[in-house]
Amino acid sequence: MPSKNTINEERDLLLIKVTSTAKSIGASKDKPRTMIGKASVRADYLDEIQSVSWSVSNGYLRNDELGMLHKYIIGKWYDSGLREDMQKQGFIIEHLNGDKMDCQISNLYFLHQDENTAKGQTLDRAFSSNAPQEVALRIYKDVTTGAFQITFTFNFPLPVCQLPDLKTPIQDVRLLYGSDIDYRLVIADAKLILLEWELSKRIPISRLHHRDIKKEFVTIMTGVPPNLLDYGTITTPDGKTYYNSDSPTCAMQSIPFEPGWK
């Protein structure tokens, strides 16, 4: 039986559209809510995900036959022995960015129930805020290397030099952690970055536990032609990409991690 959901495939990512009337997500029969779930896919289970219908249960995507989507995805990427051992020790599968609908494997890992609860009251609240964040930070787990990465970029105030037509540079920062590091230290670093920025507008690089760092510089363009104002980024004919600070949607929510970095 074909899925009742609209499911679109984009490279190794599935976007699953679900319309729900569940009260747990703030919906009702009169005001249904449409949500988009994400899932990492491989050829060996792509057809299975697409052949069933998904609904929202307590904020999670689930199917009667396959169960919770995040548990299904973890089961395809991690050894069953590890999963059983984690469960016996009180660990659960957690969403690194706090978004229960995001079941990309880079967003899933194991965390003790108590730590997950604490993270939900602190870091996840910053992740889920709809307001633009001064520092847009995310945590990722690269399953191909076993390494964690913290990525962040700046929105307001921009740490840049002012020029008449361009502001440059702005930094996108990626921090690499060893595959043997305790996830709790990565969480602690993420909290420290946000707290230190809130208190002193500084990033405490020397106090973090990463083993490598990469910085990227993006040129900020102002005075953009009216027909381009809605675009957050603009690529010129010579191939250069500019960050459009005049765009009403230019504030970044996150930047991706770098797959394969180790």
Backbone as JSON, one array per atom type, in Angstrom:
{
  "sequence": "MPSKNTINEERDLLLIKVTSTAKSIGASKDKPRTMIGKASVRADYLDEIQSVSWSVSNGYLRNDELGMLHKYIIGKWYDSGLREDMQKQGFIIEHLNGDKMDCQISNLYFLHQDENTAKGQTLDRAFSSNAPQEVALRIYKDVTTGAFQITFTFNFPLPVCQLPDLKTPIQDVRLLYGSDIDYRLVIADAKLILLEWELSKRIPISRLHHRDIKKEFVTIMTGVPPNLLDYGTITTPDGKTYYNSDSPTCAMQSIPFEPGWK",
  "N": [[0.84, -1.19, 0.0], [0.64, 2.2, -0.9], [2.28, 5.07, 0.6], [0.49, 7.41, 2.65], [1.52, 9.83, 3.02], [3.19, 12.76, 1.72], [6.21, 12.27, 0.3], [9.41, 13.26, -0.3], [12.48, 12.79, -1.97], [15.74, 13.85, -1.49], [18.77, 13.62, -2.51], [20.56, 11.98, -0.1], [18.56, 12.22, 1.73], [15.3, 12.12, 3.12], [12.26, 13.86, 2.95], [9.46, 14.06, 4.83], [6.15, 14.68, 4.74], [3.67, 15.46, 7.01], [0.36, 15.71, 8.05], [-1.4, 16.65, 10.83], [-3.83, 16.36, 13.5], [-3.36, 16.3, 16.14], [-3.51, 17.09, 19.6], [-1.23, 17.28, 21.11], [0.7, 18.55, 19.61], [-0.28, 21.03, 19.29], [-2.41, 21.17, 17.53], [-5.69, 20.72, 15.97], [-8.92, 19.33, 15.02], [-10.21, 21.32, 13.64], [-8.12, 23.0, 13.1], [-5.77, 21.76, 11.59], [-2.32, 20.73, 11.59], [0.56, 20.99, 9.61], [3.55, 19.24, 9.31], [7.05, 18.75, 8.74], [9.06, 16.0, 8.46], [12.39, 14.65, 8.73], [14.67, 12.29, 7.36], [17.55, 10.26, 7.25], [18.62, 8.25, 4.53], [19.28, 5.08, 2.97], [19.96, 2.9, 0.23], [19.21, 0.32, 0.97], [17.01, 0.45, 2.69], [15.28, 2.36, 1.75], [12.94, 1.99, 0.14], [11.26, 0.76, 1.99], [10.69, 2.72, 3.94], [9.33, 4.55, 2.36], [7.06, 3.15, 1.65], [5.16, 3.04, 3.61], [2.79, 4.66, 5.84], [3.18, 7.61, 7.77], [2.69, 9.06, 10.97], [2.22, 11.61, 13.52], [3.24, 11.28, 16.82], [3.17, 12.4, 19.99], [4.98, 14.32, 19.17], [6.85, 12.87, 17.75], [7.73, 11.08, 14.76], [5.97, 8.25, 13.65], [5.15, 4.85, 12.76], [2.78, 2.24, 12.52], [3.76, -0.31, 11.93], [6.6, -0.1, 11.6], [7.38, 1.37, 13.77], [8.75, 3.99, 15.93], [10.29, 6.56, 14.09], [12.88, 7.6, 14.6], [14.04, 5.59, 16.15], [13.94, 3.52, 14.35], [15.71, 4.45, 12.35], [18.15, 4.66, 13.8], [18.44, 1.94, 14.31], [19.18, 1.0, 11.82], [21.7, 1.95, 11.43], [23.36, 1.56, 13.65], [24.92, -1.0, 15.62], [23.06, -3.73, 16.94], [23.78, -4.8, 19.39], [25.11, -2.69, 20.7], [23.01, -0.87, 20.96], [21.25, -2.26, 22.67], [22.87, -2.46, 24.96], [23.17, 0.23, 25.64], [20.52, 0.86, 26.28], [20.09, -0.75, 28.54], [21.68, 0.58, 30.34], [20.29, 2.85, 30.86], [20.23, 4.73, 28.88], [18.9, 6.76, 26.24], [17.68, 7.28, 22.87], [18.55, 10.24, 21.52], [17.76, 13.48, 20.1], [20.03, 15.51, 18.66], [19.76, 18.22, 17.99], [17.47, 18.83, 19.27], [15.09, 18.66, 17.87], [12.45, 16.68, 17.37], [11.42, 15.74, 15.01], [13.45, 15.57, 13.25], [15.18, 13.18, 11.92], [17.65, 12.59, 10.85], [20.65, 10.76, 10.59], [22.9, 12.03, 11.52], [21.88, 13.56, 13.49], [21.18, 12.03, 15.59], [21.82, 10.27, 18.58], [23.07, 8.49, 21.51], [22.08, 9.17, 24.82], [22.08, 9.55, 28.35], [19.02, 9.26, 30.17], [18.59, 11.16, 32.26], [20.46, 13.17, 31.61], [19.5, 13.9, 29.13], [17.04, 15.02, 29.81], [17.92, 17.27, 31.25], [19.31, 18.63, 29.22], [17.19, 19.19, 27.55], [15.93, 21.23, 28.93], [17.66, 23.29, 28.71], [19.91, 23.62, 26.54], [18.43, 22.68, 24.3], [16.3, 24.41, 24.28], [17.38, 26.78, 23.36], [18.03, 25.95, 20.8], [15.49, 25.54, 19.7], [14.29, 28.0, 19.58], [12.42, 30.45, 17.88], [13.23, 32.97, 17.38], [15.84, 34.95, 15.9], [19.12, 33.91, 16.63], [22.01, 35.23, 18.28], [24.36, 33.76, 18.18], [24.31, 31.11, 16.15], [24.12, 27.9, 16.76], [24.92, 24.42, 16.43], [25.0, 20.87, 17.08], [26.54, 17.98, 15.75], [26.73, 14.51, 14.78], [28.97, 12.63, 13.11], [28.47, 9.82, 11.49], [30.09, 8.36, 9.85], [32.71, 8.73, 10.64], [32.62, 8.68, 13.35], [32.99, 10.92, 14.84], [32.16, 13.88, 16.7], [30.84, 17.11, 15.84], [30.78, 20.57, 16.48], [29.1, 23.28, 15.18], [28.99, 26.74, 14.4], [27.66, 29.98, 13.65], [27.61, 33.54, 13.22], [25.05, 35.92, 13.9], [23.86, 38.43, 15.08], [25.48, 40.69, 17.26], [27.34, 41.3, 14.26], [30.62, 40.09, 14.0], [32.51, 41.88, 12.48], [34.43, 43.9, 10.11], [33.68, 47.2, 9.15], [32.92, 48.38, 5.96], [32.4, 50.6, 3.13], [30.59, 49.39, 1.17], [30.7, 46.69, 1.63], [30.83, 44.32, 4.27], [33.28, 42.74, 6.0], [35.46, 40.32, 7.53], [33.04, 37.65, 8.14], [32.77, 35.02, 10.43], [32.28, 31.56, 9.99], [32.29, 28.82, 12.05], [33.7, 25.67, 12.7], [34.03, 23.0, 14.89], [35.94, 20.18, 15.65], [35.63, 17.06, 17.25], [37.16, 14.3, 18.96], [36.55, 10.84, 18.16], [36.37, 9.34, 20.41], [35.48, 10.87, 22.47], [33.46, 11.82, 25.29], [30.06, 12.33, 24.88], [28.77, 14.07, 26.59], [30.66, 16.01, 27.24], [30.83, 17.39, 24.87], [28.29, 18.53, 24.77], [28.53, 20.15, 27.05], [30.49, 21.94, 26.17], [29.09, 23.22, 24.11], [27.11, 24.54, 25.58], [28.76, 26.24, 27.09], [29.89, 27.87, 25.11], [27.63, 29.34, 24.22], [26.83, 30.56, 26.63], [29.12, 32.06, 27.37], [29.21, 33.83, 25.24], [26.82, 35.2, 25.62], [27.38, 36.53, 28.03], [29.83, 37.9, 27.68], [30.34, 38.36, 25.02], [32.27, 36.81, 23.76], [34.07, 33.99, 22.42], [35.03, 31.11, 24.0], [37.47, 29.64, 23.04], [39.92, 28.46, 23.89], [39.21, 27.06, 26.13], [37.73, 24.9, 25.44], [37.01, 21.47, 24.36], [37.69, 20.49, 21.88], [39.54, 19.04, 19.11], [40.34, 20.03, 16.72], [39.92, 22.82, 14.48], [38.03, 24.76, 12.17], [37.71, 27.66, 10.21], [35.62, 29.78, 8.34], [35.24, 32.4, 5.97], [32.86, 34.72, 5.11], [31.67, 37.01, 2.79], [29.88, 39.93, 3.42], [27.18, 41.44, 1.89], [25.8, 44.61, 1.23], [23.29, 47.05, 0.29], [21.79, 45.79, -1.72], [20.23, 45.08, -4.87], [16.68, 45.72, -5.34], [15.23, 43.55, -6.47], [16.52, 41.34, -5.53], [16.28, 41.15, -2.84], [14.96, 39.2, -1.31], [16.58, 37.04, -1.14], [18.77, 35.13, 0.8], [21.41, 34.49, 0.3], [23.65, 35.39, -2.32], [24.89, 34.61, -5.46], [27.37, 35.68, -7.57], [28.09, 36.32, -11.11], [30.81, 35.67, -11.4], [31.15, 33.57, -9.72], [31.42, 33.99, -6.99], [30.16, 33.95, -3.68], [27.9, 35.76, -1.72], [26.73, 36.98, 1.42], [23.61, 38.14, 2.09], [22.84, 40.83, 3.76], [20.69, 42.52, 3.72], [18.45, 41.06, 3.38], [15.27, 40.05, 4.61], [15.19, 37.57, 5.72], [17.71, 36.81, 6.4], [19.01, 35.95, 8.69], [20.83, 33.34, 10.09], [19.98, 29.99, 10.96], [21.43, 27.72, 11.38], [24.53, 26.08, 10.47], [25.85, 23.6, 8.24], [27.56, 20.49, 9.12], [30.86, 19.17, 8.4], [31.14, 16.48, 6.48], [33.05, 13.49, 6.93], [35.32, 14.63, 8.02], [38.17, 14.25, 9.97]],
  "CA": [[0.0, 0.0, 0.0], [1.47, 3.4, -0.94], [2.2, 5.95, 1.76], [-0.47, 8.51, 2.6], [2.3, 11.06, 3.16], [4.0, 13.25, 0.62], [7.6, 11.99, 0.66], [10.34, 13.7, -1.34], [13.85, 12.37, -1.77], [16.77, 14.81, -1.88], [20.06, 12.94, -2.3], [20.47, 10.95, 0.93], [17.61, 12.73, 2.72], [13.87, 12.06, 2.83], [11.4, 14.83, 3.6], [8.17, 13.39, 5.02], [5.13, 15.67, 5.09], [2.62, 14.87, 7.83], [-0.69, 16.62, 8.53], [-1.91, 16.05, 12.07], [-4.78, 17.12, 14.32], [-3.06, 15.93, 17.53], [-3.42, 18.19, 20.56], [0.13, 17.34, 21.65], [1.52, 19.45, 18.79], [-0.99, 22.29, 19.15], [-3.33, 21.11, 16.4], [-7.05, 20.26, 16.26], [-9.65, 18.98, 13.8], [-10.5, 22.57, 12.92], [-6.86, 23.63, 12.7], [-4.7, 20.76, 11.44], [-0.97, 21.28, 11.45], [1.43, 20.25, 8.71], [4.92, 19.2, 9.77], [7.98, 18.07, 7.84], [10.07, 15.18, 9.11], [13.59, 14.37, 7.94], [15.27, 11.0, 7.66], [18.65, 9.79, 6.41], [18.23, 7.01, 3.87], [20.19, 4.3, 2.14], [19.23, 2.09, -0.74], [18.71, -0.92, 1.55], [15.73, 0.61, 3.39], [14.55, 3.48, 1.18], [11.58, 1.58, -0.27], [10.47, 0.43, 3.18], [10.2, 3.97, 4.53], [8.39, 5.19, 1.43], [5.9, 2.31, 1.39], [4.24, 3.08, 4.74], [2.3, 5.99, 6.21], [3.73, 8.1, 9.02], [1.89, 10.02, 11.73], [2.95, 12.25, 14.61], [2.83, 10.84, 18.15], [3.96, 13.13, 21.0], [6.04, 15.07, 18.49], [7.71, 11.96, 17.02], [7.17, 10.37, 13.62], [5.84, 6.83, 13.92], [4.34, 4.0, 11.9], [2.33, 1.09, 13.31], [4.58, -1.48, 11.64], [8.04, 0.15, 11.76], [7.64, 2.02, 15.06], [9.24, 5.36, 15.91], [11.24, 6.72, 12.99], [14.25, 7.78, 15.08], [14.52, 4.28, 16.57], [14.13, 2.76, 13.12], [16.94, 4.92, 11.69], [19.28, 4.2, 14.62], [18.57, 0.51, 14.12], [19.79, 0.72, 10.53], [23.07, 2.47, 11.38], [24.16, 1.14, 14.79], [24.85, -2.4, 15.97], [22.0, -4.02, 17.9], [24.39, -5.0, 20.7], [25.34, -1.37, 21.3], [21.71, -0.29, 21.31], [20.75, -2.97, 23.85], [23.71, -2.09, 26.08], [22.81, 1.6, 26.01], [19.21, 0.83, 26.91], [20.24, -1.33, 29.88], [22.33, 1.57, 31.21], [19.41, 4.0, 31.04], [20.41, 5.7, 27.79], [17.85, 6.82, 25.24], [18.09, 7.89, 21.61], [18.2, 11.66, 21.6], [17.94, 14.31, 18.92], [21.08, 16.44, 19.05], [19.3, 19.6, 17.87], [16.22, 18.99, 20.01], [13.95, 18.56, 16.97], [12.02, 15.28, 17.33], [11.06, 15.39, 13.64], [14.68, 15.47, 12.47], [15.75, 11.85, 12.15], [18.89, 12.37, 10.14], [21.53, 10.01, 11.48], [23.83, 13.0, 12.12], [21.16, 14.25, 14.56], [20.75, 11.03, 16.55], [22.85, 9.54, 19.34], [22.62, 7.98, 22.8], [22.33, 10.03, 25.98], [21.34, 9.08, 29.52], [17.73, 9.91, 30.33], [18.72, 12.35, 33.1], [21.17, 14.19, 30.85], [18.59, 14.34, 28.08], [16.07, 15.92, 30.44], [18.6, 18.54, 31.54], [19.58, 19.29, 27.93], [15.92, 19.69, 27.04], [15.58, 22.46, 29.65], [18.7, 24.32, 28.51], [20.43, 23.78, 25.19], [17.39, 22.47, 23.3], [15.46, 25.61, 24.21], [18.07, 27.72, 22.46], [17.91, 25.41, 19.45], [14.12, 25.59, 19.21], [13.8, 29.36, 19.55], [12.13, 30.99, 16.55], [13.9, 34.26, 17.24], [17.24, 34.83, 15.44], [20.11, 33.82, 17.7], [23.27, 35.91, 17.99], [25.24, 32.68, 17.76], [23.49, 29.98, 15.7], [24.99, 26.75, 17.07], [24.36, 23.08, 16.34], [25.88, 19.72, 17.32], [26.33, 16.89, 14.81], [27.51, 13.27, 14.93], [29.29, 12.08, 11.8], [28.49, 8.37, 11.69], [31.15, 7.76, 9.02], [33.98, 8.84, 11.34], [32.39, 8.56, 14.78], [33.35, 12.19, 15.49], [31.18, 14.96, 16.87], [31.22, 18.45, 15.42], [29.97, 21.74, 16.82], [29.22, 24.35, 14.19], [28.24, 27.95, 14.74], [27.86, 31.17, 12.85], [27.17, 34.73, 13.94], [24.02, 36.75, 13.32], [23.9, 39.79, 15.62], [26.09, 41.6, 16.29], [28.31, 40.65, 13.39], [32.01, 40.41, 14.34], [33.09, 42.19, 11.17], [34.9, 45.25, 9.86], [32.73, 47.94, 8.33], [33.38, 49.03, 4.74], [31.26, 51.32, 2.53], [29.63, 48.52, 0.49], [30.85, 45.31, 2.09], [31.32, 44.07, 5.62], [34.06, 41.51, 5.89], [34.81, 39.03, 7.25], [32.26, 37.02, 9.2], [33.28, 33.66, 10.58], [31.57, 30.31, 10.29], [33.27, 28.04, 12.79], [33.42, 24.25, 12.91], [34.92, 22.37, 15.86], [35.97, 18.73, 15.53], [35.91, 16.34, 18.49], [37.6, 12.94, 18.73], [35.49, 9.83, 18.19], [36.34, 8.71, 21.74], [35.09, 11.84, 23.49], [32.15, 11.65, 25.9], [29.09, 13.28, 24.31], [28.43, 15.08, 27.6], [31.63, 17.1, 27.13], [30.44, 18.19, 23.69], [27.15, 19.32, 25.23], [29.05, 21.17, 27.96], [31.16, 22.96, 25.34], [28.06, 24.0, 23.42], [26.52, 25.43, 26.58], [29.75, 27.25, 27.45], [29.99, 28.82, 24.0], [26.47, 30.24, 24.24], [26.85, 31.35, 27.86], [30.21, 33.03, 27.31], [28.82, 34.87, 24.29], [25.78, 36.0, 26.26], [27.94, 37.33, 29.12], [30.99, 38.74, 27.35], [30.49, 38.45, 23.55], [33.5, 36.13, 23.39], [34.02, 32.54, 22.27], [36.14, 30.6, 24.84], [38.09, 28.55, 22.28], [40.99, 27.8, 24.64], [38.65, 26.27, 27.23], [36.89, 23.85, 24.87], [37.62, 20.15, 24.3], [37.84, 20.08, 20.49], [40.91, 18.75, 18.71], [40.66, 20.76, 15.49], [38.98, 23.91, 14.22], [38.04, 25.35, 10.84], [36.98, 28.92, 10.13], [35.32, 30.23, 6.99], [34.94, 33.81, 5.9], [31.81, 35.02, 4.15], [31.56, 38.44, 2.55], [28.53, 40.45, 3.63], [26.83, 42.44, 0.88], [24.71, 45.54, 1.52], [22.88, 47.8, -0.89], [21.4, 44.81, -2.73], [19.11, 45.5, -5.73], [15.38, 45.32, -4.79], [14.76, 42.25, -6.96], [17.28, 40.27, -4.88], [16.2, 41.31, -1.39], [14.43, 38.03, -0.63], [17.56, 35.96, -1.15], [19.73, 35.22, 1.89], [22.74, 34.46, -0.3], [23.66, 35.77, -3.74], [26.09, 34.18, -6.18], [27.62, 36.55, -8.7], [28.53, 35.59, -12.3], [32.18, 35.17, -11.26], [31.16, 32.41, -8.84], [31.57, 34.35, -5.59], [28.92, 33.94, -2.92], [27.8, 36.82, -0.73], [25.66, 36.87, 2.4], [22.8, 39.33, 1.87], [22.39, 41.35, 5.05], [19.45, 43.27, 3.53], [17.34, 40.13, 3.28], [14.54, 39.9, 5.88], [15.37, 36.2, 6.21], [19.14, 36.51, 6.3], [19.54, 35.38, 9.92], [21.11, 31.91, 9.95], [19.57, 29.12, 12.05], [22.49, 26.74, 11.58], [25.36, 25.76, 9.31], [26.06, 22.15, 8.25], [28.86, 19.96, 9.49], [31.69, 18.73, 7.28], [31.23, 15.01, 6.52], [34.35, 12.85, 6.68], [36.44, 15.34, 8.68], [38.67, 13.48, 11.11]],
  "C": [[0.88, 1.25, 0.0], [1.26, 4.28, 0.29], [1.15, 7.04, 1.55], [0.24, 9.86, 2.72], [2.89, 11.48, 1.83], [5.46, 13.11, 1.02], [8.48, 12.35, -0.52], [11.75, 13.27, -0.99], [14.8, 13.43, -2.31], [18.12, 14.22, -1.52], [19.89, 11.86, -1.25], [19.5, 11.34, 2.04], [16.19, 12.57, 2.22], [13.16, 13.15, 3.61], [9.99, 14.26, 3.63], [7.16, 14.41, 5.53], [3.98, 14.98, 5.81], [1.64, 15.95, 8.26], [-1.39, 15.95, 9.7], [-2.91, 16.97, 12.76], [-4.52, 16.88, 15.82], [-2.92, 17.16, 18.43], [-2.0, 18.37, 21.07], [1.06, 18.25, 20.86], [0.79, 20.76, 18.51], [-1.96, 22.34, 17.98], [-4.72, 20.67, 16.87], [-7.71, 19.88, 14.94], [-9.94, 20.22, 12.96], [-9.24, 23.24, 12.4], [-5.75, 22.57, 12.64], [-3.36, 21.43, 11.21], [-0.13, 20.38, 10.55], [2.88, 20.38, 9.18], [5.77, 18.42, 8.78], [9.01, 17.31, 8.66], [11.24, 14.93, 8.17], [14.15, 13.01, 8.35], [16.42, 10.72, 6.7], [18.24, 8.45, 5.79], [19.42, 6.38, 3.16], [19.34, 3.42, 1.24], [18.59, 0.87, -0.11], [17.4, -0.77, 2.32], [14.88, 1.76, 2.86], [13.11, 3.1, 0.84], [10.69, 1.3, 0.93], [9.89, 1.67, 3.82], [9.13, 4.61, 3.66], [7.09, 4.41, 1.25], [4.86, 2.35, 2.5], [3.83, 4.52, 5.03], [2.79, 6.35, 7.6], [2.79, 9.11, 9.66], [2.76, 10.62, 12.83], [2.37, 11.79, 15.95], [3.74, 11.48, 19.19], [5.16, 13.83, 20.38], [6.97, 14.21, 17.67], [6.98, 11.37, 15.82], [7.11, 8.88, 13.93], [4.97, 6.16, 12.86], [3.99, 2.75, 12.7], [3.23, -0.13, 13.13], [6.05, -1.26, 11.98], [8.39, 0.82, 13.08], [8.07, 3.47, 14.9], [10.35, 5.5, 14.87], [12.67, 6.85, 13.5], [14.85, 6.46, 15.56], [14.79, 3.39, 15.36], [15.44, 3.14, 12.44], [18.17, 4.48, 12.48], [19.53, 2.71, 14.41], [19.22, 0.11, 12.82], [21.27, 1.11, 10.5], [23.96, 1.98, 12.52], [23.89, -0.33, 15.13], [23.81, -2.63, 17.06], [22.56, -4.24, 19.31], [24.64, -3.7, 21.43], [24.03, -0.77, 21.77], [21.15, -0.94, 22.58], [21.54, -2.61, 25.09], [23.38, -0.69, 26.57], [21.47, 1.62, 26.75], [19.28, 0.29, 28.33], [20.84, -0.33, 30.86], [21.49, 2.84, 31.4], [19.58, 5.08, 29.99], [19.21, 5.63, 26.84], [18.44, 7.38, 23.95], [17.63, 9.34, 21.64], [18.5, 12.38, 20.3], [18.88, 15.45, 19.29], [20.62, 17.89, 18.98], [17.96, 19.84, 18.54], [14.96, 18.85, 19.18], [13.57, 17.09, 16.8], [11.68, 14.82, 15.92], [12.29, 15.19, 12.76], [15.38, 14.15, 12.79], [16.9, 11.56, 11.19], [19.87, 11.69, 11.1], [22.56, 10.92, 12.15], [23.2, 13.73, 13.3], [20.72, 13.29, 15.66], [21.95, 10.41, 17.26], [22.25, 9.14, 20.68], [23.02, 8.94, 23.92], [21.5, 9.51, 27.14], [20.08, 9.92, 29.7], [17.84, 11.2, 31.15], [19.41, 13.5, 32.36], [20.3, 14.75, 29.74], [17.56, 15.31, 28.62], [16.68, 17.28, 30.71], [18.88, 19.32, 30.26], [18.3, 19.89, 27.35], [15.49, 21.0, 27.68], [16.57, 23.6, 29.39], [19.04, 24.48, 27.03], [19.34, 23.65, 24.13], [16.46, 23.67, 23.19], [16.07, 26.67, 23.31], [17.94, 27.26, 21.02], [16.52, 25.65, 18.86], [13.55, 27.0, 19.13], [13.58, 29.84, 18.12], [12.8, 32.33, 16.31], [15.33, 34.05, 16.75], [18.2, 34.84, 16.62], [21.39, 34.56, 17.32], [24.31, 34.91, 17.53], [24.36, 31.48, 17.42], [24.35, 28.72, 15.76], [24.23, 25.44, 16.91], [25.45, 22.04, 16.65], [25.52, 18.64, 16.3], [27.19, 15.69, 15.2], [27.72, 12.69, 13.54], [29.45, 10.58, 11.95], [29.59, 7.71, 10.89], [32.5, 7.79, 9.72], [33.84, 8.59, 12.84], [32.64, 9.84, 15.55], [32.15, 13.11, 15.63], [31.74, 16.23, 16.25], [30.25, 19.45, 16.03], [30.18, 22.76, 15.73], [28.46, 25.56, 14.7], [28.61, 29.09, 13.81], [27.26, 32.34, 13.61], [26.05, 35.45, 13.18], [24.15, 38.2, 13.81], [24.59, 39.76, 16.97], [27.15, 40.88, 15.47], [29.74, 41.05, 13.78], [32.8, 40.72, 13.07], [33.62, 43.62, 11.14], [33.93, 45.94, 8.91], [33.44, 48.61, 7.15], [32.18, 49.69, 4.08], [30.2, 50.4, 1.92], [29.65, 47.08, 0.98], [31.31, 45.28, 3.54], [32.07, 42.75, 5.56], [35.12, 41.45, 6.98], [33.85, 38.65, 8.35], [32.69, 35.57, 9.27], [32.18, 32.63, 10.76], [32.61, 29.4, 10.92], [32.78, 26.6, 12.93], [34.48, 23.68, 13.85], [34.8, 20.86, 15.72], [36.37, 18.11, 16.86], [36.31, 14.9, 18.15], [36.45, 11.95, 18.86], [35.36, 9.18, 19.56], [35.86, 9.66, 22.83], [33.69, 11.53, 24.01], [31.22, 12.75, 25.36], [28.73, 14.39, 25.31], [29.4, 16.26, 27.58], [31.31, 17.99, 25.94], [29.26, 19.09, 24.05], [27.61, 20.46, 26.14], [29.74, 22.29, 27.19], [30.13, 23.84, 24.65], [27.4, 24.99, 24.37], [27.48, 26.57, 26.93], [29.9, 28.3, 26.36], [28.85, 29.83, 24.06], [26.45, 31.13, 25.48], [27.91, 32.43, 27.81], [29.88, 34.17, 26.35], [27.76, 35.79, 24.9], [26.38, 36.97, 27.28], [29.01, 38.31, 28.66], [31.22, 38.96, 25.87], [31.85, 37.91, 23.12], [33.24, 34.65, 23.24], [35.23, 31.95, 22.99], [36.87, 29.42, 24.2], [39.1, 27.76, 23.11], [40.47, 26.9, 25.75], [37.79, 25.1, 26.74], [37.69, 22.56, 24.67], [37.82, 19.64, 22.87], [39.31, 19.79, 20.18], [41.32, 19.44, 17.42], [39.58, 21.81, 15.26], [39.14, 24.38, 12.78], [37.19, 26.61, 10.86], [36.79, 29.28, 8.66], [34.91, 31.69, 7.04], [33.94, 34.06, 4.78], [31.72, 36.53, 4.0], [30.1, 38.87, 2.66], [28.25, 41.57, 2.64], [25.66, 43.3, 1.37], [24.37, 46.29, 0.24], [22.48, 46.9, -2.04], [20.24, 45.34, -3.56], [17.78, 44.95, -5.21], [14.92, 43.93, -5.22], [15.48, 41.07, -6.31], [17.13, 40.27, -3.37], [15.73, 40.06, -0.66], [15.42, 36.88, -0.53], [18.59, 36.16, -0.04], [21.16, 35.2, 1.4], [22.62, 34.76, -1.79], [24.98, 35.31, -4.34], [26.23, 35.02, -7.43], [28.11, 35.74, -9.9], [29.95, 35.04, -12.2], [32.3, 34.03, -10.25], [31.32, 32.72, -7.37], [30.2, 34.42, -4.9], [28.97, 34.99, -1.82], [26.59, 36.56, 0.17], [24.89, 38.19, 2.39], [22.22, 39.83, 3.19], [21.11, 42.18, 4.94], [18.23, 42.36, 3.46], [16.62, 40.03, 4.62], [14.69, 38.52, 6.49], [16.83, 35.81, 6.26], [19.72, 35.88, 7.56], [19.66, 33.86, 9.78], [20.62, 31.16, 11.18], [20.65, 28.09, 12.38], [23.36, 26.69, 10.34], [25.67, 24.27, 9.38], [27.43, 21.75, 8.76], [29.61, 19.53, 8.24], [31.85, 17.21, 7.33], [32.65, 14.51, 6.21], [35.53, 13.53, 7.33], [36.87, 14.54, 9.89], [40.12, 13.82, 11.38]]
}
